[in-house]
Amino acid sequence: MKAARLHEFGKPLQWDDVPMPELRTGSDVIVRMAAAGLCHTDLSVMDGTLPDIRGNFPKLPFILGHENAGYVHAVGDSVTALKVGDPVLVYGAWGCGTCAFCRRGEEQRCSKSPLTPGISPEYQGGFAEFMYVPSSRYLLKVEGNLEDLAPLTDAGLTSYRAAKRVRSHLSPGSFSLVIGAGGLGLYALQYLRLFGPTTVIAADVADNKLSLAESFGASITLNSRKDNPVERIASATGGRGVRSILDFVGTNETAALSMKVLSADGIYVDVGLGGGTLNVPLIDLIHSESQITGSMWGTYEELVEVYELLESGKVKSKVQKFKLSDINSAITQMRHGEVLGRAVLTS
């Protein structure tokens, strides 16, 4: 089969002929890939700056791709819930199944052996014609356009779990801030509008992304490079600040901005892997009773909820499609900030 593989950190992917994945146990499934999302996490893995949650880097050459959808191609003897030809989403957090986190359904927080295909060295990802999945329990049977559905497994799911964390802060008259109007941010704007009566502000550094954010639910937009975001937010909120912040960038700059505009009793949720740090005097937390937290991916059940939201028409995907063979062009465009919504690679 054909696959786009990383041979050297910091270099473009190579289009290789590689052996087809094979069934190893009765619970295995081989998926014929139809669509795979491309995100900044993939770029960081390519650059050699982001290991998996255990600190392990992939062993090269390696097939990336952790946001996947396709059709069942082959199943092991013990698989009964799926048949060849079924369209499926691939849930990408593969835990040990026995630790406390896994037992309560949070395999993305597995404390023993958290694995992610396309990032962890044990499992190749979906930037290929076929993909190996070690258990049918990681697959969600779906209906609809897989090119629109593939981003739900990461962009849609991660932003959904983050938005749920601020749900209790979305009161009438409140303001919410979404930092980063990319693939995750556009989903988050929709979730916030669904979850509560809050006025949503979107911040980004690209005007074309901010224009798109308006159509996805942002009532106010600001360009952090052109505007004075602190002054703009103070003016918009009457000096009260924003009660909830979802940061999909995660740099020193976005964290510092968040602390300047977060209201008393507000909540800041970092999702972005921008490598920033946060230094907050503890006395400020005591006086304000603000909350500072993070949000990690999402559960299988939350993926089901996200799929149902899209299936019902309450949420939509914004994708820009590329052929898998053109993956390096898609990567270049993403690095230059030229992709609107989620880049999706198709077979």
Protein Blocks (a to p, Z undefined) as FASTA:
>chain_A
ZZdddfbghiacddddddddddfbfkbccdddfbdcddfklmmmmnopaccfkopacddd
ddehjbdcdddfbdcfklmkbcehiacdddfbdcehlamklmnopamlocklgcdehkam
kbccfkbfbdcdfbfklpccdedjfklmmmmmmmmmmmmmmmmmmmmmmcghiacddehj
afklmmmmmmmmmmpccddddddfbfklmmmmmmnopabdcdfklmcfklmmmmmnnono
pfbdcdfkopaklmmmmmmmpcghiacddfbfnhpacdddfklmmmnopacdddehiafk
lmmmmmmmmmnopaccddddddfklmmmmmmmmmnopaghjadddZZ
